[in-house]
């Protein structure tokens, strides 16, 4: 797809905004989970998202009839799976492990698509992967984690890959905001269903907790819209820019949770940034489309 210079800039900026939000996502969600259950958080989050996209739903209900049944059904399943498993895993595990496991997303994409890269792109990919490995080395001191929680986290990561793949399948039928509106509606209905299965148990949520839940319902849909936009026009960079998530995640954790990065993590952060920049340059030169 041929893009103007301005559209190149918008696509790259959209991807980086989404990655910044994904990096801050674990800290935001874990903070909200201090006040609310998984089911309460998801329900409030998607309720706020649906309110934001109320004006979009008439278009969604019209266009969804044109989407083939199987891709639409798979997309809905991935929405149900990915957001509940993500949030539940974050409720059970340190944010650092969440960020580290989700760094595998670009690698899974590369395997699925067998995406060819230029020499510069290969060098950038190798550098970014090296940075990711250094992050894993820096986390070797972490508290032992339940094996099944690790499995759930890996499953959640694969579900996110599935969501991204199916989002691209629906791009010919839905605009980015319509896609996220559909995501929000499915998320709300599935959250209510899961909450009902658990008996609609509630607990008093203080104002800061309500604020965090509402904030997640505002920021995360915006990130999904920008991610969908970048996935539409600059898919390879949208995927590989996710290597920046560990960097952003640790910075946000340091600012809001009082965590501090080690020297090895600073080194890995610099390496990841260099690798991601090289991949971005390579994808711009190639004009590739995943």
N, C-alpha and C positions, 0 to 999 in steps of 0.2 A: 504494500500500500504506500503510495507516494504521499509524503507529508511536507507541508511548508515549514520554514524555519520556526515560525510561531507555534505550529502544532507539535513540532519536535519538543520545544520548550515546555508546552503544556503537558505532554505525555510524560516527560521525565519528571516534571514538578509533581504531577499527580501520583506517580509511583513513589516518589520520596515522601510525600505527605502521608500516603497510606502506610509506608514502612515506619515512619515516625510514630504513628498511632499504634501499629502492631507492636512496636518496641515498648511503648508505654502501657499497652494493654494488660500485661500480667500484673503490674503494680496497681493499676486502676481497679481491676477485677478483684484482686486479693484484698484490697482496701475495702471495697464494697461488701465482700463476703464476711468481713468482720461484723457486719450489722445485719445481713440478710442471708437467708438460705439460698442454695443454688436455684431452686424453683422460683422463689420470690424475685431474685435478681433478674433472672431471664425474663420473667413475665413483665416486670416493670420496664426493663430495657427495651423489649420489643413493643410494648404498648406505646412508649414515647416515640419509638421509631415509626410506628404505624400512624401516629398523629401527625408526624412531620410529613408523611407521604400521602395523607388523605386525598389530596387533589390529584394524585397520580393513579389511584386505584381504578377509576373508570377506564382509563387507557389499558391498564393491566388486564382487567376482566374481559375487555374486547379482544386484545391481542393474544391472550393465552389460548383462545380457541383455535388459533392458527398453528400452535406449536404441536409437533408430533407427540403422541402420548408417552412413548418410552423415554425420550430425553427429558421431558417435563417431569415424569415420575421419578427418574433417577436424581434430577436436580432437587426435588422436594425431599427425597430421602437423605441426600447429602446435607441439606440444611438442617434437618432434624438431628442428624447424627453429630455433625461437626460442632455446633454451638453448645449442645448439652455436654458432650464429651470434653470439649475444651474447658468449660467452666467447672465441671466436676473434677477434672484433673488438677486444675489450678487450686481448687479447694483442698486438695490432698497433698500437693507437692510444692517445693520451693519454686519461685518464679524463674530462677536461674536455669533450672532443668527444663522448664517449659520452653524458654527461649532457645536453649541449646538444641533440643530435639527438633523444634520447628525450623532450625537452620538447615535441616536436611531437605526441606521442600524443593529448593532449586535443583538439587541432585536428582530427586525423584522425577522432576519434570524432564530433565535432560535424558534420563533413562527411557522414559515413556515415549518421548518424541524423537529420540535419536537425532537431536538437533545438531547439525554441522556448525562449526565455528571457524572463524578466521584464526590465524596464528595469534593475533592480539587477543582475540576472545578466549582462546585456549589458555594463554598465559594468565589473563585476568581470572579465569575460572580456577586455575590451579592455585593462584595466589589467594583467592577468596577461600577456597577449601582448606588451604594451609592455615589461614587465620581461624577458621572454624575449629580445626583440630587443636590449635593452641588454646582456644576457649575451653574445650573439653579437658585438656590437661590442667588448666587453671581451676577447674571445678572438681578435681579429684579429692579434695578435702571435704566435699559436701556430706551431709548426714545421709546414712543409708536409707534407700527408698524401697517401699514395697514393690515387689516384682510385678504384681498385677496393675499397680498404678503406672508403672513404666509402660506396660503393654497398652493400657488405656491411652496414655499420652502418645505413643507411636500410632495407635489406631486413629486418634484425633488428628494427628499430622497428616496421615494418609487421606482422611476424610476431607481435610482442607484442600488437598491436591485434587480430590474428586470434585469438590465444589468449584474450584477454579476451572477445571476442564469442562464441566457442564455449563458454567457461566459463558464460556466461549461458544458452546454449542447453541446457546440461546441468544447470543448477540444479534444474529440476523433477524430475530423476531421482536426483541425488546431493547429499548434504550437503557442506558446505565441506571438511571434513577428508577425506571420501571422494574428492572431486574432486582434492585435493592428493596423496592417496595414489596415485591413478591417474596423476597427473602424474609423481610420483616413480618409479613402476614403469616407465612408458614411458621416462622420462629415463635410468634405469639400463640398461635393455635396449638403447636406442639408443646410449648411450655405450660400452657393451661392444662393440657391433657396429662402431662407428666406430673404436674402439681396435684391434679385430681387423683391420680393413681396413688400418690403418697398421702392422700387424705386432706389436702388443703390446709395443712398445719401452718399457722402463722405465729409471728413473734413481733413484739413492738420494735419498730425501726425508728431510731432517732433521726432528726433532721439531716445531720451530716451523711448518714447512710442513704437516705432518700435522695439527697443531692448527688451522691456518687452514682447511684443507680440511674438517675435521670441523665447525668453527664455521659454515662456509657451509652445510653439510648440516643444521644445526639451526636457524639463524636464518632462512634464506630460505624454507623450508617454512612456518614460523610466519607469515612475512609474506604468503605466498600464501594461507594460510587466512584471515587478517584481511582481505586484499584481496578475496577471494571473498565474505566476509561483507558488507563494505561495498558491493561491487558488486551484491549481491543486494538490499540495502535502501536504499542511498543511491548509486545508480550514477553520477549526474552529479557529485556531490562526490568520489566515489572516483576519477573520471577527472581532474577539474580540480585536485584537490589535488596531482597529480603535477607541477604547476608549481613546487611547493616543492622538487623534487629538486635543481635546480641549487644552491639555497641550502645544503641539507644536504650535498650532494656536495662543495662547496668548503670548507665548515666542517670536514668530516671529513678532507679532503685536507690542510687546514692543520694539523690536530691531529696526524695520523699520518704525513704525508709531508713536513711542513715547508713546504708551499706557503702563500703569503700572498695574500689578496684585495686587489684594487685598489679605489680609491674608487668607480669606476663599478660594480663588482660589489656593493659594499655598498648602493649606491643601488638597483640592480636587485633585490637581495634584498628590500629593504623594499617596493618596488613590487609584487613578486610576492606577498609575504605579504598585502598589503592587498587585491589582486585576488582571491586565493584565499579570504580571509575573506568578501568580498562574495558570491562565488559560493556559498559554504557557507550563508550567510544566505538567499540567494535560493532555493536548492534546498530548504531547510527550510520556507520559506513556501509554495513551490509544491507540495511533496510529489511531485515529478516522478519518473517511472520511465523509464529509458532502455530 
